[in-house]
Amino acid sequence: MLRLFINILFLIKNLSLIHSNDLDNDKDVLTSLTKKKPHIIFILADDLGFNDVGFRGSAQIPTPNIDALAFSGIILNRYYVNPICTPSRAALMTGKHPIHTGMQHTVLYGAEPRGLPLTEKLMPQYFNDLGYSSHIAGKWHLGHYKHVYTPLYRGFRSHVGYWTGHHDCFDHTAVESQQWGLDIRNGLDVGYELHGKYTTDLVTEESLRVITNHNVSEPLFLYVAHAAVHSGNPYNPLVAPDEAIAKMKHISDYNRRKYAAMVTKVDDSVGRIVQELQKRQMLNDSIIIFSTDNGGPAEGFNLNHASNWPLRGVKNTLWEGGVRGAGLLWSPRLNKTRHLADQVMHITDWLPTLLTAINDNQSLPVTTSKIDGISVWHALSEDEPSPRTTVLHNIDDIWGSSALTVGDWKIVKGTNYQGAWDGWYGPAGDRDPKMYDYKAVRLSLTGRALEAINMLPTTADIIRLRSQSSIDCNVRMPYLKDGIKCNPLQEPCLYNIKDDPCENYNLAYKYPDILHTILLELDYLNGTAVPPSNKPLDPRAAPSRWNYTWTNFGDYDELEYSSVYIGKI
């Protein structure tokens, strides 16, 4: 195949010498032949707070590897995810809003007999159609009650990780609904041999294995879905190696210190993955995305200690702290980099955006016309206005909460937890620029890999971008002074989210026409929703029936409970 490719290039070169008048046309042909499809590395952190990475202005938790990508790529400033795990992952994989797949209400539990509908075409399946080799390392959380819902049947060639929503990062067990069971997989097999290996390291090593063994003549899609920094089981919710915790001794709160250690392990993982891409000479042909799946759970929420400061709210709320994600896009294929991108983007947009990048701005597959995502590749690459003007944060008719942003305006109608998590939660995280370690970015594994391809950001770039990306809620526009307090349980709230990202100033009474217009749009969108697919917990799923393992219980009937050997499932 390689010899044929070389012969074609040689033929084109000779034709261009003979027909000098056609030189421009020959260059176009040569460019199209030599343009490789990019390797796509999508790194998803679980429950990471907006304020828990250095590129968003915090200096408390060192994240030099992640920051190096952010400062040399694009920092996504108005990037939105869904408020909780399963809906976000469903949106990412399908390019559809969860209200259109039935995944909009809470999360998928280990004992539920359901999954992301099999009628949906997923991201790896789209990519595979274009010649990709797709792999996943880490968390799935989109269904496992039958094997056809698991990663190897949804487009991925390999999977080492787990199926449910969380687990202990050392013993790999998950406690759900007062049931306890092992949840770690090597493909479809239970990964007994992986016991004791820290999950972040396990995910990293599997990612490195995939990269190292990849045939570079074909494009790679690697979905790195970390367990961190989601809290684990109630008996040990924040799990990190002792040596990582010891390095965070500058943080006085011990639980926050453990959380920080979990973040640094994810950062180390990013550095090792980028380094391996450079070693394999794949980095120059890569697109790397780093994202959280939802806002962080602040101190006391899910026994966690994340920070979304200065944004309002937490995970599983529709305030900015629940849905505005820490995210970045990095690639040598971007025409304009090293800037804070104010283009509006939603997690559903990744599928068409990446397909556009793969197809080099050519037309997207016909099947993508049925998705909700919009390609923003050109807008981000050229730093031009985003084609997305509306972001539906969620509609949950069971809990009676919804939120929608149209242009610069956001409404919040109803809320979760009866308003118990509607405030602003720290810690602020040492946001003084003098506290930030600029040298660490350049000396990190990512920094060194970027230096090798002449993409290392300068210290001046880092200082400028950290300043621009740090949200200051003390700055307000004159008209915001008329804002009043609002209880979304009693009436809808309206915010100018561009000028008031911290949602301090409700302007519903000042701009009733805007409020009314957005409410009409919200009603219209609700009319397109399908019912939530949540189902009662199935007693057949009890891990005690399956050698204390969470498994694909729906594939077996009652008579097989006692006869199936769990290691063969």
N, C-alpha and C positions, 0 to 999 in steps of 0.2 A: 504494500500500500504506500509506504514511504517512497519507494523507488518510483512508483507511478506519479506521485505528487511532484517529485523533483523533475521528472521528465516533462510534466506539464509546464512547470515554471520555466524550464530551459526552452521549450517551444515558444512560449509567450515572449521571452526575451529576444529570441531570434526573429520572430515576426515583427517585433517593435523596431528592430534595426532595419529590416527590409522596407517596412511601411512606416516611415518616420512621421507621415502626416496623421497616422492613427495612434500616436504615442499616448495621448491622453486617454483614449479608450482602453489601450492595453494596460495602463496603470490602474484603471478602475477594475478591470478583470483581475489583475494581480492582487489588488487589495481585497477583493471579495474572496479570492481563493485562500489567501494567507490569514484572513481574519478568523481567529480561533473563537469558539464559544467559550465564554468565561467559566472558570470554576466558581461555584457559589458556596460560600461557607456562611451559614446562618447560625449565630450563637445566641441562644435565648436563655437569659437568667430567669429564675423563678422568684417572684415577689420582691425584686430589687427596688429599693426606694429611689425616688427622683434625686434625693440629696446624698446618695451613698456612693457617688463616683466623682472623681476629681474634676472631670471636664464640665460638670454642672456647677462648680464653684466651691465644693466642699474640700477641705484639707484634712479632715479627720481620718478618713480611711484611704490609705495609699492604693491607687489603681493606675500605676504608670503605664502598663501595657495597653489597657483599654483606652486610656487618655491619649497615648501616642497615635492610635488609630483615629480617634476623634479629631485631634488637632491637625492631622495630616489629611483628613478626609472631610466629611460634612457632619456637623452636629445638627441633629434634627430637633428644632426648637418647638415646633407645633405638631408634634407627632403623638398620635393617640392610639391607645390599645383598648381592649375591653377590661372591665373592672375586676375580672377574676379568671382563674386558670383555663378551665375547659372552653368557655366561650372565646377567649383570645386565641387559643390553639386551633379551634375550629375555624375561626376567621382567617388565620394565617394559612392554613392548609387548603381552604376552599376558595378564598377570595370573596366569600359571601358573609353578609352580616349574620350573626347568630339567630336573629329573628326569622331568617329565611331558611334555617336548617334545623330549627327546634332546639338549639343549644343555648338559649338565652337566659335560662333560669338556673342559678347556682352552678355547682360542679357535678361531674359524673362520679358517682360513688362506686366503690369496688364491687358491691353486691347488686348493682343495678343491671338488669338485663337489657341493655341498650348500648348504642355507640353512635359515632358520627355516621349518618346514613350511608349505606353502601351505594346509593345512587349518586353520591357526590364524587366527582373527579378531584383528586388531591394534587397538591403541588408536585410531589415526586413523579406522579403519573404524567403530568404535563411535560415535565423536564425529560422523562424517559423517552417520550415520543420524539424528542429532539436529539436523542443520542446520549443522554446523560446516564451516569452510574450513580444511583442515589442510596445514601446510607444515613442511619440515625444512631446517635449515641445519647442515651439518657432517658428522660421522661417522655411518655406517650400521652396518657390521660385522655384518650379519645375513644375508648371502648376496648374491651377484651373478653366479654362474656362468651363470645364465640371467636374461634381463631381467625375467621375472615375479617374481623374488625381490627386485628393487630397489625403492626407496621409491615411485616413481611408480605401481607396480602393487600397492602395499600400503596405499593409502589417502591418500597425500600428493599434493597438487596440484603442488608444486614442490620441487626439491632442488638446492642448490648445495653441494657438499662432496665427500666421498670414500667409497669402498666398503669398503676393507680395514681392518685394525686400527690402522695408524699410518702416518705419512709425515713427510717433511721439511717443515717449515712454510714454507719459502721456495720450494724447487724442486718440491715436491709429489710426489716420488717415494717409493716404498716398497721396501725391501730385505727380502725374505722367502725363506728356504730357498736362499740364495745366488743369488737371482734379483732383478733390479732393473727397475722399471718405473714409469711415470707413473700416478698415481692422483688425478685431480681431475676432477669432473664438473659440468656445467651441464645438469641434467636427465639425459638419456641420452647427451648429447654429451660428448666429451672437452673439458675446459676449457683448451685451449692458451692462450687469452687471459688466463688467470688466473696465469700463471707469474710468480713474483717477488712476488706479493702475500702478505703474512704471513697465515697461515691464520686466526688469531684475528680479525684485522681483516676478512678475507673473510667469515667466519661472521657477524660483527657487522653488516657492511654488508648482507649478504643478509637478515638478520633485520630490520634497519631498513627495507629495501625492502619486505618483506612487510607490515610494520606500516603504513608510509606509504601503500601502495596498497590496503590492506584496506578493504572496504566495511563500515563499522561497523554497518550494519543487521543483519549476521549475525555469529555468534560466531566467534572465531579460535582455532585450536589451533596454536601455534608451538613446535616442538621444536628447541631450540638445543643441538646436540650438539658441544661443543668438542673440538678435537684436543688442546689443552693440558689437563693438563700431562704428557701421555704423552711418553716419550722418542722421538726420531726415529730416523734411521738410524745405524748404528754410527760412521760417520765424522763425525757432528755431532749427537749425541743430544739436547742441550738447546739449543733454538733460540729466541732472542728478539731483538728489535731492539736495536741498540747503546744507543740513548738510554734504553730501559727498564732495561737492565742497569746503566747508569751511575747510575741513581737508587737502586740497591740497594748502594751502596758501603759501607754500614755492616755488610754481611755479609762476613766475611773469606774464607770458602771460596768460591772462584770458581765452582765448579759449583753450589753451593747458591745463589749470587747469581744465576746464570742461571735456575735453577729458579724463584726468587722473582720474577724479572722476568716469567716466563711466567704466574705466578699473577696478578700485577698487571695484565697485559693482559686476563685473563679478568674481573678486577674492573672494569676500565674498560668492558669490553663490557656487563656488567650495568648499569652506570650509564647508558650510552647507550641501552640498550633501555628501561629504566624511564623515562628522560627522554622518549623518543619516544612511549611509551604515554601519558604525561601530556599531551604536546603534542596528541595525537589525541583527548584526552578519553576514553581507554579504561582508564586506570589504576584508576579507581573501580569499574570492572566486571570487574576482572582477578583471577585466581588465579595466583600466581607460585610456582614451586617451584625451589629451587636444591639440587643434589645432586651428590655424586661417584658414579661407577659402581662403585667398589670402593676398598679401602684403598690407601694410597700405597706405592710402591716406595721403600724407604729407600736410603740411600747404598750404591751398589754393586749394587743390584738393577735389572736392565734399564738399566744406565748412568744411573740417575736419582738424585735427591736429595730425595725427599719425607720427611716426618716424621709419624708417627702417635703420637708421644709424648703421654702416658705409656702408651699401649696396647701390647699385646704383638703381635708379628708384623708381616707386611707383606702387600702384594698377593699374591693366589693362595695364601694360607694361611687357615686357618679360625679363627685367633685373632682377638680383637676388632680388632686393627690391620688385619686383612684384610677384615673384614665389617661393622664398625660405621662407618657413613658419616657424614660431615659433611653435614648437610642442614637445610633450613628450609622453612617454609610461610608465605606471606604473602597476605593478602587482606582487604579491608574487609568481606567476608562472614563472617569468623570472629567469633564473639561474644565470645570471650576471647582476648586477645593479650598480647604483652609478657611471656611467661613461658617457662620451660624445661619442655618437655613430656616427662614420663616415661612416656607411653603407648608401649607396644611397637608397632613398625610394621616391616613388611618391604616391600621394593621392589615385590613383587607386589600390594601393597595400593593402589598409586596408581590403578590402573584403576577398581576399584569405588568408591574414595574420591572420585575426581573425578566419576564418574557420579552419585554421590549428591549432590554439590554442584551439578551441572548440573540434576538432577531435583528439586532443593530438597527433599531427604530423602524423596522418593517412591520407589516400588518400582523396583528395578533391572531392566534388560532380562533376559528369561528366559535368554538365552545365557550370562549371567554366572554362572549356577548351576554351570557346569562348570569354573570357574576356582578357583585356590587363594587368591587375594587376598580380603581382608576389608575392608569399608568402615570406615574409622576417622574419617570426616569429623565425625560427631557427637561422638565422644570428644575429638577435638582442638579442635573449635570450642567445646565446653562445658567443656573440661578435666575430663572424666569418665574412668573406667577404660576401658582399651582392650579391645575384644572379642577381640583377638589375645592368646593366652596361650602359643603355641608358635611357634618360629621354626626352620625347617630351614635351616641354613647351607649345607649341600651333602652329597651322598653321591656319592663318586667311587670306584666299585669297581675302576677301572683302576689308580688310584694308591693305593687302599686307605685313603682318608681320609674322615671324616665328622664332622659336628658338629651338635648339636641343643640348643636352649634350650627348656626347659619351665618356665614361671613365672620364678623367680629363679635356676634351676639350669641349668647348661650342661655338656654332656659333649663332650670332644674325643677322637675315636677314630682313631688313625693321624694322620699328618701328611705334608706334601709336602716335597720336596727333602731327604728323609732327616733332617729336623730342622735343616737348616742355617740356616733363617730363622725359628726359633722363639723368638728373644730379644726384647729391648726396644732400640729404636734411636732415637737422637736425630736432629737436635739438639732440645733442649727448647724453644728458640725465644724466649728473653727473655719469660718469662711474668709478670714483675713488672708489676702494674697501672700503676705510675708510668711505664712505658715506652710505654704505649698512647696513641695520639693521638685523644682523644675528640672534639676539634673537627673532625677530618677527616671523621668520620661525618656531622656536621650540614652540612658544607660540600660534601660530595660531590654528584655529579649526582643520585644516588638520594635523598640527604638533602633536597635542594632540591625535588625532585618530591614527596616525602612531605610537606614543609612546605606545599606548595600545596594539599594535600587534608587538612591538619590531622592527619597521622599520624606526624609526626616524633617519634622517641623523645627523651625528656629525657636529660640527662647522668646523672641519678640512675638512670634505667632502665638505661642502658648499664652503669654501674658495677655495679649489682645483678646484671644478667644475666651479665656476664662472670665475676663471682665465682661465680655458681651453676653456670655451664657448664664451669668449669675443673675437671677431674677431678684429685683429690688421692689418690694411691695410698698415701700414708703413713698415711692414716686407715684403721683396720681394726676390725672387730667382734671382741669377745673370743674367739669360737669359731674365728676364723680362725687364731689362733696355733697350732692343732693341725695346720694344713695341712703337707703334705710335698711334696717335689719329685716330678715325674711326667714320665715319658717316654711320650708317646702311641703311640710305635712298639712299645712293650712291653705297655702296658695302658691302658685308658681313663682319662681324667682327669676330675674333677668339680670345678666351681667354682660358688660363689654369685656370679653375675655382677653382681647388684645391689650387693652390699657389696664385691665384689672385682673391679671391672671390668678391672683390670690382670692378672688371672689369675696371681696369685702363689701362691695357697694351694690346693693340691689337697686335697679333702676326701673322696676316694673311699673311703678306709678308715674314715673316721668315719661316713659315711652310705651304707653299702652298699645299703640298701633303695632309696634314691632313685636311686642309680646303676643298679641292676637295672631299676627301673621305666622309666627313660628309655631304657635300652638296648633294652627290649622295644618301646617306641614307635618307636625308630629302625629296628628290624628290620621293624616293620609298614610304615613309610613306604617302606623299601627294596623291600618287596614290591609297591608301587604304581608303581615306576619303570619307564620304558621304556629300552631299551638306548641308549647314547650313539650319536649319528648320525655321528660322525667318520668320514672316509673318507681313503684314501691320496691323496696329491697327484697331480693329473692333469697329465701332460706337455703336454696341449693348452693348459694355462693359461699356459705360459711367455711372459712379456712380449716376449721376443725374436721370437716368432712374430706379434706384434700391434703392430708398430711401437713396441716397448718400452713397452707400455701394459698395465696390468691391466684386463681386460675380461670381458664376458659370453661366455666362450669356449664354453660349452655350447650356444649357439644356432647354432653353425656346424659343419659336418662337415669332414672332413679336406681335401676338395677346395677348400674355401673359404679355407684358411689364407693362400694367396698372393694371393687376389683381393679380399679385403675391405679397404676403406679405413677405417682405424680411426676417423677423425673422424665416420663415418656410423653407427657401431655404437651 
